[in-house]
């Protein structure tokens, strides 16, 4: 009978684990004094005598590779004073804070220059199959990605040649939280909470978490000089940023919550029902809803039910929302008749809008 246990060339005892898809061994992280460190599963430093391993799909179709990490990997966030967390914008709005925590997903892949050794990267996407196909979407310590999209990655290494890290198979290892300040870029602070960690249970908790979408992001107008001045989640073209879009007196009670699913679906709920009296917008144009993650490019425009509305300017109690064909971060509100919901339709103090939209927000092979 074949041996149940054997020591392979990487020093791994293989038994129902190594070279099994999704296998992770002795891998963890710590976050202390604004320094994130890849460690062993108990938070102890990795070394040649205390390594971590994970299994990742091989570049050869149908095969798997088990790789090793035998030294700590670290990155300093913005709270450290001199950040090396060069993630760029990751689909957020420059110079506008994203003060509520969002999830970052932790991936592993095989070092293209050192066979059998593992590297770690961060991404907002939970569905990556490979690292990005363009070097412009890859950042590392000391070097931001050239582009600013949600599908970009950040590698926990310095002095890399980004083009060598394109289109490599990855495996999802875990998650960590992050917020961003109001600097133009690279103002990221990592957050470790109960829903973060390494392994499937940590990912289950991350996918079950309800996240808050902050105002002023992804096209949301920040009103100034108007009746109710705050960072909204609404957009209309034109205007002077005063009363361009409808606003509500108790803006802190506006609901803007979302879930990210394991397949990349976004479930976004927006409601003004408990936010007090409404002040009408003053722009007679299409009202749009800013969303937490840009939509993937759909082949057709889709009108889907959004939810309840009490809007004086339209007759319908139910409104629709249009998911666009292009990868954009604002969706159109529509009446059930197909007409526009315009920013100046909210002429009664009791006007409200609320509902939920589901769409896909990430590209598996960016």
Backbone torsions as a table, in degrees:
resi	resn	phi	psi	omega
1	UNK	NA	140.0	-178.6
2	UNK	-64.0	152.6	178.1
3	UNK	-63.5	135.9	176.5
4	UNK	-75.9	-28.7	179.9
5	UNK	-123.1	140.6	173.9
6	UNK	-150.2	150.9	179.0
7	UNK	-97.4	117.7	-179.0
8	UNK	-86.6	-177.5	-174.3
9	UNK	-69.6	-16.5	176.3
10	UNK	-91.7	3.6	179.6
11	UNK	82.3	18.4	-179.0
12	UNK	-98.0	130.4	171.0
13	UNK	-78.3	114.3	-175.0
14	UNK	-93.3	117.8	175.2
15	UNK	-160.2	100.6	177.2
16	UNK	58.0	25.2	-177.1
17	UNK	-144.3	-73.7	-176.4
18	UNK	-56.2	141.3	-176.0
19	UNK	59.7	28.4	170.5
20	UNK	-111.9	131.0	-175.9
21	UNK	-54.8	131.0	178.8
22	UNK	84.7	2.3	-176.5
23	UNK	-72.0	133.2	175.5
24	UNK	-132.9	133.5	-178.3
25	UNK	-133.4	124.6	170.1
26	UNK	60.3	36.8	-178.2
27	UNK	-114.5	132.9	176.2
28	UNK	-153.5	-170.6	174.1
29	UNK	-150.8	161.6	171.3
30	UNK	-126.6	155.2	173.4
31	UNK	-135.3	107.3	-176.7
32	UNK	-141.3	134.4	179.5
33	UNK	51.7	38.2	177.6
34	UNK	65.1	25.8	173.5
35	UNK	-119.5	119.9	176.5
36	UNK	-92.1	130.4	-177.4
37	UNK	-133.1	128.9	169.7
38	UNK	-76.8	124.7	-173.7
39	UNK	-130.5	-171.8	169.1
40	UNK	-77.8	-178.8	-172.6
41	UNK	-68.0	-15.9	178.7
42	UNK	-105.6	7.3	178.6
43	UNK	86.9	10.6	178.5
44	UNK	-90.3	151.2	-177.3
45	UNK	-59.7	138.9	174.4
46	UNK	-76.4	149.3	179.9
47	UNK	-158.7	177.8	178.9
48	UNK	-64.3	-24.9	178.4
49	UNK	-98.8	-4.6	178.4
50	UNK	-141.2	67.5	-175.2
51	UNK	-89.3	166.1	168.5
52	UNK	-113.2	157.4	179.5
53	UNK	-139.8	155.3	167.2
54	UNK	-150.7	158.3	179.9
55	UNK	-106.7	135.0	-177.7
56	UNK	-133.3	151.4	177.5
57	UNK	-60.9	137.4	178.2
58	UNK	-77.0	156.5	172.1
59	UNK	-65.0	-20.1	173.9
60	UNK	-84.5	118.3	-174.0
61	UNK	-55.0	134.4	176.5
62	UNK	86.2	1.8	-178.0
63	UNK	-119.6	160.4	-179.1
64	UNK	-125.2	150.4	174.0
65	UNK	-125.9	136.7	171.6
66	UNK	-103.0	126.8	-174.6
67	UNK	-119.4	165.5	-173.4
68	UNK	-120.0	145.3	166.3
69	UNK	-123.7	116.9	-174.2
70	UNK	-123.9	23.9	174.8
71	UNK	-153.6	149.4	-179.8
72	UNK	-61.1	148.4	172.4
73	UNK	-122.9	125.7	-172.4
74	UNK	-127.8	157.6	171.0
75	UNK	-151.2	141.8	-179.6
76	UNK	-102.8	130.9	179.1
77	UNK	-91.0	-175.0	-171.9
78	UNK	-65.1	-28.1	179.2
79	UNK	-70.1	-10.8	-179.1
80	UNK	-78.7	-18.2	-179.1
81	UNK	107.2	-48.2	176.3
82	UNK	-125.3	93.6	-173.7
83	UNK	-73.7	144.2	168.1
84	UNK	-116.4	10.9	-179.3
85	UNK	-87.2	73.1	-172.7
86	UNK	-84.9	73.8	-177.2
87	UNK	-97.0	-4.3	-176.0
88	UNK	68.9	-137.7	-176.6
89	UNK	-101.9	-25.2	179.3
90	UNK	52.2	42.5	175.9
91	UNK	82.0	6.1	177.3
92	UNK	-95.5	172.1	-175.9
93	UNK	-90.5	127.8	-178.4
94	UNK	-60.1	139.6	174.0
95	UNK	66.2	15.5	173.9
96	UNK	-124.5	126.4	-176.3
97	UNK	-68.7	142.7	166.5
98	UNK	-110.0	83.4	-169.0
99	UNK	-81.4	-15.8	176.0
100	UNK	-91.8	145.2	-174.7
101	UNK	-63.4	138.6	169.5
102	UNK	-120.9	156.3	179.0
103	UNK	-84.2	138.6	166.0
104	UNK	-110.1	136.5	-179.9
105	UNK	-99.0	139.4	-176.4
106	UNK	-100.4	124.2	-179.8
107	UNK	-119.0	156.1	171.6
108	UNK	-122.9	149.5	174.9
109	UNK	-153.4	168.4	-177.4
110	UNK	-84.8	133.2	178.7
111	UNK	-60.4	120.5	-178.6
112	UNK	-67.4	-16.5	-178.8
113	UNK	-104.7	-5.1	-179.2
114	UNK	-143.7	89.7	-176.2
115	UNK	-55.1	136.5	177.0
116	UNK	87.9	-5.2	179.5
117	UNK	-105.8	142.8	-175.8
118	UNK	-98.6	147.0	172.8
119	UNK	-121.4	159.4	-177.1
120	UNK	-121.6	139.8	174.2
121	UNK	-140.5	160.5	176.7
122	UNK	-109.2	148.9	172.6
123	UNK	-154.2	151.3	171.3
124	UNK	-74.7	-17.2	-175.4
125	UNK	-84.4	134.4	174.2
126	UNK	-92.2	2.4	-170.2
127	UNK	-121.9	17.6	-178.9
128	UNK	-62.4	132.7	172.1
129	UNK	-98.3	-36.3	177.7
130	UNK	-137.1	163.7	168.9
131	UNK	-64.3	162.4	-176.6
132	UNK	-57.3	152.1	-178.9
133	UNK	-79.7	-13.7	-179.5
134	UNK	-118.7	138.2	176.3
135	UNK	-62.6	-21.5	179.4
136	UNK	-65.7	-18.4	-178.6
137	UNK	-100.2	13.6	-175.3
138	UNK	-121.3	124.8	174.0
139	UNK	-116.6	160.4	176.2
140	UNK	-152.3	177.2	-175.1
141	UNK	-58.5	117.6	-179.7
142	UNK	94.5	-1.9	-175.0
143	UNK	-150.5	111.5	178.1
144	UNK	-70.9	155.2	166.3
145	UNK	-60.8	150.1	178.5
146	UNK	-69.1	-36.5	-180.0
147	UNK	-95.8	177.6	-173.1
148	UNK	-125.5	19.7	-171.0
149	UNK	-81.0	164.7	179.6
150	UNK	-63.9	-25.4	-175.8
151	UNK	-88.5	4.3	176.6
152	UNK	-67.0	159.6	175.8
153	UNK	-124.2	160.7	173.7
154	UNK	-127.5	125.3	-178.5
155	UNK	-98.5	133.9	-177.9
156	UNK	-80.5	56.7	178.1
157	UNK	-146.6	160.5	176.4
158	UNK	-114.0	160.1	172.8
159	UNK	56.6	49.3	177.8
160	UNK	-98.0	161.9	165.7
161	UNK	-102.4	105.1	-170.6
162	UNK	-56.4	-35.8	-177.1
163	UNK	-63.4	-21.3	177.7
164	UNK	-78.0	-8.3	-174.9
165	UNK	-114.0	21.8	179.3
166	UNK	-85.2	143.7	168.6
167	UNK	54.9	38.7	178.6
168	UNK	-99.4	139.7	179.8
169	UNK	-61.1	140.1	-179.5
170	UNK	-126.0	162.4	172.1
171	UNK	-130.6	139.6	-178.2
172	UNK	-79.9	123.9	-174.7
173	UNK	-107.3	-34.0	-175.0
174	UNK	175.6	-156.8	-178.1
175	UNK	-151.8	160.8	175.7
176	UNK	-146.6	147.3	178.9
177	UNK	-87.0	160.5	-179.8
178	UNK	-154.7	147.1	170.0
179	UNK	-125.8	165.1	178.9
180	UNK	-133.6	136.0	176.5
181	UNK	-80.8	-169.9	-172.4
182	UNK	-95.1	12.6	174.3
183	UNK	-68.0	165.5	-177.2
184	UNK	-61.9	-33.8	-179.0
185	UNK	-164.5	164.8	173.3
186	UNK	55.0	35.7	178.9
187	UNK	-106.2	52.3	-171.9
188	UNK	-99.6	137.9	175.4
189	UNK	-127.4	124.1	-179.3
190	UNK	-77.7	148.8	-177.9
191	UNK	-132.4	128.0	176.6
192	UNK	-109.4	119.3	-178.9
193	UNK	-133.2	-177.8	-174.1
194	UNK	-63.8	-23.8	-178.6
195	UNK	-90.5	2.6	179.6
196	UNK	-100.9	160.8	175.6
197	UNK	147.8	-169.6	-179.9
198	UNK	-107.5	138.7	173.7
199	UNK	106.7	169.5	-173.1
200	UNK	-64.2	-34.2	-179.3
201	UNK	-68.0	-39.8	175.9
202	UNK	-63.5	-40.8	178.5
203	UNK	-66.2	-38.0	176.1
204	UNK	-58.2	-43.3	179.8
205	UNK	-66.7	-38.5	178.4
206	UNK	-62.2	-45.3	-179.0
207	UNK	-69.4	-21.8	177.9
208	UNK	-86.7	-7.7	-174.9
209	UNK	-81.4	140.1	175.2
210	UNK	-95.4	122.8	-175.3
211	UNK	-105.6	153.3	178.5
212	UNK	-101.8	128.6	176.7
213	UNK	-89.9	115.6	-177.0
214	UNK	-74.0	153.1	176.8
215	UNK	-72.3	161.6	177.7
216	UNK	81.5	-0.8	-178.1
217	UNK	-99.5	152.0	168.5
218	UNK	56.5	35.3	177.6
219	UNK	106.9	-15.4	178.3
220	UNK	-58.4	127.1	-176.6
221	UNK	-78.1	133.2	170.0
222	UNK	-94.8	110.5	-175.9
223	UNK	-77.3	145.2	179.4
224	UNK	-148.4	133.2	179.7
225	UNK	80.0	11.2	179.1
226	UNK	-106.7	-160.1	-177.5
227	UNK	-75.5	-51.7	177.8
228	UNK	-118.5	113.3	-172.7
229	UNK	-107.1	114.5	179.2
230	UNK	-165.1	171.6	177.6
231	UNK	-82.0	110.7	-175.6
232	UNK	-90.9	175.6	170.5
233	UNK	-113.2	23.9	-178.4
234	UNK	-119.0	152.2	-179.3
235	UNK	-139.6	143.7	168.4
236	UNK	-144.2	143.4	178.9
237	UNK	-75.9	139.5	179.9
238	UNK	90.2	178.5	178.6
239	UNK	96.1	-179.7	-175.2
240	UNK	-121.8	15.2	177.8
241	UNK	72.5	10.3	177.9
242	UNK	-86.4	-81.6	177.7
243	UNK	-114.0	40.2	-175.7
244	UNK	-58.9	-45.2	-176.5
245	UNK	-114.0	158.3	174.8
246	UNK	-62.1	142.2	178.3
247	UNK	-131.2	164.0	-176.5
248	UNK	-126.7	147.4	-170.0
249	UNK	-64.5	-35.5	-178.2
250	UNK	-109.9	73.8	-171.4
251	UNK	-63.5	-27.6	180.0
252	UNK	-67.0	-13.3	179.0
253	UNK	-96.0	1.1	174.2
254	UNK	-69.3	132.7	179.2
255	UNK	-90.3	127.8	175.0
256	UNK	-144.9	84.7	-171.3
257	UNK	-123.8	148.1	179.6
258	UNK	-146.2	154.1	169.6
259	UNK	-115.4	148.3	169.9
260	UNK	-112.1	125.3	-178.9
261	UNK	-93.4	163.9	-177.5
262	UNK	-63.5	-23.5	-179.9
263	UNK	-94.4	9.5	178.2
264	UNK	89.5	2.1	177.7
265	UNK	-72.5	143.1	176.4
266	UNK	-111.4	127.7	174.5
267	UNK	-112.3	111.1	-171.5
268	UNK	-120.5	125.1	178.8
269	UNK	-112.7	129.2	178.0
270	UNK	-132.4	130.6	-179.3
271	UNK	-153.4	138.7	175.4
272	UNK	-107.3	10.9	-169.0
273	UNK	-59.4	-28.0	-177.3
274	UNK	-112.7	21.4	-170.8
275	UNK	-104.3	18.3	174.6
276	UNK	80.6	-162.4	-175.4
277	UNK	-69.8	147.5	-179.1
278	UNK	-97.9	140.6	168.3
279	UNK	-110.5	127.5	-174.9
280	UNK	-64.5	148.5	168.7
281	UNK	-74.1	163.1	-177.7
282	UNK	-117.5	14.6	178.8
283	UNK	-111.1	123.1	-179.6
284	UNK	-87.0	72.5	-179.1
285	UNK	-152.2	169.6	-176.8
286	UNK	-53.0	124.7	173.8
287	UNK	-85.8	134.9	-178.5
288	UNK	-126.1	152.2	179.4
289	UNK	-105.5	121.5	173.4
290	UNK	-72.1	140.3	-176.9
291	UNK	-119.8	158.3	-172.0
292	UNK	-67.0	-31.5	-177.1
293	UNK	-137.4	137.3	-179.6
294	UNK	-63.2	148.2	178.8
295	UNK	-75.8	147.6	170.0
296	UNK	-68.0	159.3	-178.2
297	UNK	-70.6	110.3	179.8
298	UNK	-85.3	152.4	-176.7
299	UNK	-75.3	-23.7	177.8
300	UNK	-139.5	158.2	173.7
301	UNK	-77.9	133.0	-176.8
302	UNK	-117.1	125.1	170.0
303	UNK	-93.2	121.5	-178.5
304	UNK	-128.3	150.6	176.8
305	UNK	-60.4	135.8	177.3
306	UNK	-103.6	-56.3	179.9
307	UNK	164.7	-150.9	-173.5
308	UNK	-85.9	146.7	173.6
309	UNK	-145.2	140.8	168.0
310	UNK	-121.7	88.2	-174.1
311	UNK	-122.0	118.1	-175.6
312	UNK	-59.5	-35.4	-173.4
313	UNK	-77.5	-7.1	175.7
314	UNK	-132.9	155.6	-173.2
315	UNK	-86.0	-15.6	-170.1
316	UNK	-85.5	140.6	172.1
317	UNK	-86.1	-16.9	178.3
318	UNK	-113.7	134.4	176.3
319	UNK	-116.0	159.8	177.8
320	UNK	-111.2	165.0	172.2
321	UNK	-133.4	142.1	-174.7
322	UNK	-104.7	117.9	175.7
323	UNK	-85.7	120.9	-169.0
324	UNK	-83.3	169.7	178.3
325	UNK	-80.9	-27.6	-178.2
326	UNK	-93.2	162.3	-178.3
327	UNK	-80.9	85.8	-177.3
328	UNK	-121.6	169.3	-174.9
329	UNK	-115.0	12.1	173.8
330	UNK	-133.7	134.8	-179.2
331	UNK	-113.2	146.5	-179.1
332	UNK	-80.8	134.8	166.5
333	UNK	-81.6	136.3	179.0
334	UNK	-131.9	149.5	169.6
335	UNK	-77.0	160.2	-179.9
336	UNK	-63.8	-22.0	175.5
337	UNK	-74.6	-7.4	-179.0
338	UNK	96.3	-8.1	179.0
339	UNK	-77.0	166.8	-179.1
340	UNK	-72.7	145.8	158.7
341	UNK	-92.9	117.1	-175.4
342	UNK	-99.0	159.0	-174.7
343	UNK	-64.8	-22.8	-178.9
344	UNK	-103.1	23.0	177.7
345	UNK	-85.6	-6.4	-169.8
346	UNK	-99.0	65.4	-170.0
347	UNK	-85.8	-8.2	-179.3
348	UNK	-106.4	139.7	179.4
349	UNK	-58.4	-22.0	179.9
350	UNK	-89.9	3.4	-178.9
351	UNK	-66.4	140.4	-179.6
352	UNK	-147.8	165.7	173.4
353	UNK	-149.0	141.9	179.4
354	UNK	-165.2	145.6	178.7
355	UNK	172.8	-161.3	-177.1
356	UNK	-144.3	145.1	176.1
357	UNK	-129.5	142.5	176.7
358	UNK	-119.5	135.0	179.5
359	UNK	-158.8	169.7	178.1
360	UNK	-99.2	136.8	-169.7
361	UNK	-123.7	2.3	-176.3
362	UNK	-138.6	152.3	-179.7
363	UNK	-102.2	120.6	-179.2
364	UNK	-61.6	-29.5	179.3
365	UNK	-126.3	74.6	-173.9
366	UNK	-65.0	NA	NA
